[in-house]
Amino acid sequence: MQDYSSTELIVYSIEKGLETVRTELEETKYNLEKAREESMLMANSLCALKQELERRKRQVEQIEKLMMEDVKFKIVPGSARYEQGTQFQFANQPSFTR
């Protein structure tokens, strides 16, 4: 069996420690890069979802506006009138207090 000097053992121990630290740093670097990429993907997805939400809100507003233009009621006692003049009677007087 070969006899190592204390200096050689210290150097060997330091080299092994440095090798372990390098390996851990490489793993950490890889994990950070992966997390950064995932973060960017999530940010892009969030931006796309916000844009889609705004687009859908505008569509709903347009639909509501068209519906209000198509069906404008004038409430008169006992009946409702379309602006075009078609009249109909409610079977039971509607209650607006609910």
C-alpha positions as protocol buffer text, in pm:
chain_id: "A"
residue {
  index: 1
  type: MET
  ca { x: 0 y: 0 z: 0 }
}
residue {
  index: 2
  type: GLN
  ca { x: 131 y: 339 z: -96 }
}
residue {
  index: 3
  type: ASP
  ca { x: 181 y: 588 z: 179 }
}
residue {
  index: 4
  type: TYR
  ca { x: 53 y: 938 z: 97 }
}
residue {
  index: 5
  type: SER
  ca { x: 192 y: 1245 z: 260 }
}
residue {
  index: 6
  type: SER
  ca { x: -44 y: 1472 z: 446 }
}
residue {
  index: 7
  type: THR
  ca { x: 5 y: 1740 z: 180 }
}
residue {
  index: 8
  type: GLU
  ca { x: -98 y: 1500 z: -95 }
}
residue {
  index: 9
  type: LEU
  ca { x: -407 y: 1401 z: 99 }
}
residue {
  index: 10
  type: ILE
  ca { x: -501 y: 1766 z: 152 }
}
residue {
  index: 11
  type: VAL
  ca { x: -452 y: 1843 z: -218 }
}
residue {
  index: 12
  type: TYR
  ca { x: -657 y: 1536 z: -313 }
}
residue {
  index: 13
  type: SER
  ca { x: -931 y: 1633 z: -72 }
}
residue {
  index: 14
  type: ILE
  ca { x: -939 y: 1989 z: -208 }
}
residue {
  index: 15
  type: GLU
  ca { x: -953 y: 1864 z: -568 }
}
residue {
  index: 16
  type: LYS
  ca { x: -1242 y: 1630 z: -485 }
}
residue {
  index: 17
  type: GLY
  ca { x: -1422 y: 1914 z: -307 }
}
residue {
  index: 18
  type: LEU
  ca { x: -1371 y: 2143 z: -607 }
}
residue {
  index: 19
  type: GLU
  ca { x: -1499 y: 1874 z: -841 }
}
residue {
  index: 20
  type: THR
  ca { x: -1811 y: 1837 z: -629 }
}
residue {
  index: 21
  type: VAL
  ca { x: -1864 y: 2214 z: -621 }
}
residue {
  index: 22
  type: ARG
  ca { x: -1817 y: 2237 z: -1001 }
}
residue {
  index: 23
  type: THR
  ca { x: -2073 y: 1961 z: -1054 }
}
residue {
  index: 24
  type: GLU
  ca { x: -2322 y: 2131 z: -823 }
}
residue {
  index: 25
  type: LEU
  ca { x: -2263 y: 2467 z: -994 }
}
residue {
  index: 26
  type: GLU
  ca { x: -2326 y: 2312 z: -1337 }
}
residue {
  index: 27
  type: GLU
  ca { x: -2649 y: 2153 z: -1211 }
}
residue {
  index: 28
  type: THR
  ca { x: -2756 y: 2483 z: -1055 }
}
residue {
  index: 29
  type: LYS
  ca { x: -2674 y: 2671 z: -1376 }
}
residue {
  index: 30
  type: TYR
  ca { x: -2880 y: 2422 z: -1578 }
}
residue {
  index: 31
  type: ASN
  ca { x: -3172 y: 2447 z: -1335 }
}
residue {
  index: 32
  type: LEU
  ca { x: -3161 y: 2828 z: -1343 }
}
residue {
  index: 33
  type: GLU
  ca { x: -3158 y: 2834 z: -1723 }
}
residue {
  index: 34
  type: LYS
  ca { x: -3450 y: 2591 z: -1733 }
}
residue {
  index: 35
  type: ALA
  ca { x: -3643 y: 2800 z: -1479 }
}
residue {
  index: 36
  type: ARG
  ca { x: -3571 y: 3117 z: -1678 }
}
residue {
  index: 37
  type: GLU
  ca { x: -3700 y: 2956 z: -1998 }
}
residue {
  index: 38
  type: GLU
  ca { x: -4014 y: 2833 z: -1820 }
}
residue {
  index: 39
  type: SER
  ca { x: -4064 y: 3180 z: -1674 }
}
residue {
  index: 40
  type: MET
  ca { x: -4041 y: 3336 z: -2019 }
}
residue {
  index: 41
  type: LEU
  ca { x: -4290 y: 3083 z: -2157 }
}
residue {
  index: 42
  type: MET
  ca { x: -4531 y: 3158 z: -1874 }
}
residue {
  index: 43
  type: ALA
  ca { x: -4493 y: 3533 z: -1928 }
}
residue {
  index: 44
  type: ASN
  ca { x: -4563 y: 3492 z: -2300 }
}
residue {
  index: 45
  type: SER
  ca { x: -4864 y: 3272 z: -2225 }
}
residue {
  index: 46
  type: LEU
  ca { x: -4996 y: 3526 z: -1975 }
}
residue {
  index: 47
  type: CYS
  ca { x: -4956 y: 3806 z: -2228 }
}
residue {
  index: 48
  type: ALA
  ca { x: -5140 y: 3602 z: -2492 }
}
residue {
  index: 49
  type: LEU
  ca { x: -5420 y: 3523 z: -2245 }
}
residue {
  index: 50
  type: LYS
  ca { x: -5457 y: 3891 z: -2152 }
}
residue {
  index: 51
  type: GLN
  ca { x: -5481 y: 3983 z: -2521 }
}
residue {
  index: 52
  type: GLU
  ca { x: -5739 y: 3710 z: -2579 }
}
residue {
  index: 53
  type: LEU
  ca { x: -5939 y: 3830 z: -2277 }
}
residue {
  index: 54
  type: GLU
  ca { x: -5940 y: 4188 z: -2407 }
}
residue {
  index: 55
  type: ARG
  ca { x: -6046 y: 4068 z: -2752 }
}
residue {
  index: 56
  type: ARG
  ca { x: -6331 y: 3866 z: -2601 }
}
residue {
  index: 57
  type: LYS
  ca { x: -6440 y: 4162 z: -2387 }
}
residue {
  index: 58
  type: ARG
  ca { x: -6461 y: 4378 z: -2698 }
}
residue {
  index: 59
  type: GLN
  ca { x: -6664 y: 4107 z: -2873 }
}
residue {
  index: 60
  type: VAL
  ca { x: -6906 y: 4087 z: -2581 }
}
residue {
  index: 61
  type: GLU
  ca { x: -6941 y: 4466 z: -2577 }
}
residue {
  index: 62
  type: GLN
  ca { x: -7014 y: 4466 z: -2951 }
}
residue {
  index: 63
  type: ILE
  ca { x: -7271 y: 4189 z: -2912 }
}
residue {
  index: 64
  type: GLU
  ca { x: -7437 y: 4372 z: -2622 }
}
residue {
  index: 65
  type: LYS
  ca { x: -7448 y: 4693 z: -2825 }
}
residue {
  index: 66
  type: LEU
  ca { x: -7604 y: 4512 z: -3122 }
}
residue {
  index: 67
  type: MET
  ca { x: -7858 y: 4344 z: -2897 }
}
residue {
  index: 68
  type: MET
  ca { x: -7953 y: 4677 z: -2741 }
}
residue {
  index: 69
  type: GLU
  ca { x: -7993 y: 4830 z: -3086 }
}
residue {
  index: 70
  type: ASP
  ca { x: -8202 y: 4536 z: -3212 }
}
residue {
  index: 71
  type: VAL
  ca { x: -8436 y: 4514 z: -2914 }
}
residue {
  index: 72
  type: LYS
  ca { x: -8519 y: 4853 z: -2766 }
}
residue {
  index: 73
  type: PHE
  ca { x: -8830 y: 4840 z: -2555 }
}
residue {
  index: 74
  type: LYS
  ca { x: -9045 y: 5127 z: -2445 }
}
residue {
  index: 75
  type: ILE
  ca { x: -9234 y: 5021 z: -2136 }
}
residue {
  index: 76
  type: VAL
  ca { x: -9587 y: 5157 z: -2115 }
}
residue {
  index: 77
  type: PRO
  ca { x: -9850 y: 5052 z: -1862 }
}
residue {
  index: 78
  type: GLY
  ca { x: -9969 y: 4700 z: -1944 }
}
residue {
  index: 79
  type: SER
  ca { x: -9758 y: 4650 z: -2256 }
}
residue {
  index: 80
  type: ALA
  ca { x: -9420 y: 4671 z: -2417 }
}
residue {
  index: 81
  type: ARG
  ca { x: -9348 y: 4819 z: -2759 }
}
residue {
  index: 82
  type: TYR
  ca { x: -9077 y: 4758 z: -3007 }
}
residue {
  index: 83
  type: GLU
  ca { x: -8953 y: 5080 z: -3159 }
}
residue {
  index: 84
  type: GLN
  ca { x: -9079 y: 4946 z: -3492 }
}
residue {
  index: 85
  type: GLY
  ca { x: -9430 y: 4964 z: -3348 }
}
residue {
  index: 86
  type: THR
  ca { x: -9514 y: 4597 z: -3286 }
}
residue {
  index: 87
  type: GLN
  ca { x: -9702 y: 4573 z: -2959 }
}
residue {
  index: 88
  type: PHE
  ca { x: -9764 y: 4277 z: -2730 }
}
residue {
  index: 89
  type: GLN
  ca { x: -9928 y: 4235 z: -2391 }
}
residue {
  index: 90
  type: PHE
  ca { x: -9772 y: 4060 z: -2095 }
}
residue {
  index: 91
  type: ALA
  ca { x: -9982 y: 3768 z: -1970 }
}
residue {
  index: 92
  type: ASN
  ca { x: -9904 y: 3881 z: -1616 }
}
residue {
  index: 93
  type: GLN
  ca { x: -9786 y: 4231 z: -1543 }
}
residue {
  index: 94
  type: PRO
  ca { x: -9408 y: 4205 z: -1487 }
}
residue {
  index: 95
  type: SER
  ca { x: -9281 y: 4290 z: -1143 }
}
residue {
  index: 96
  type: PHE
  ca { x: -8969 y: 4504 z: -1146 }
}
residue {
  index: 97
  type: THR
  ca { x: -8934 y: 4500 z: -769 }
}
residue {
  index: 98
  type: ARG
  ca { x: -8771 y: 4154 z: -750 }
}
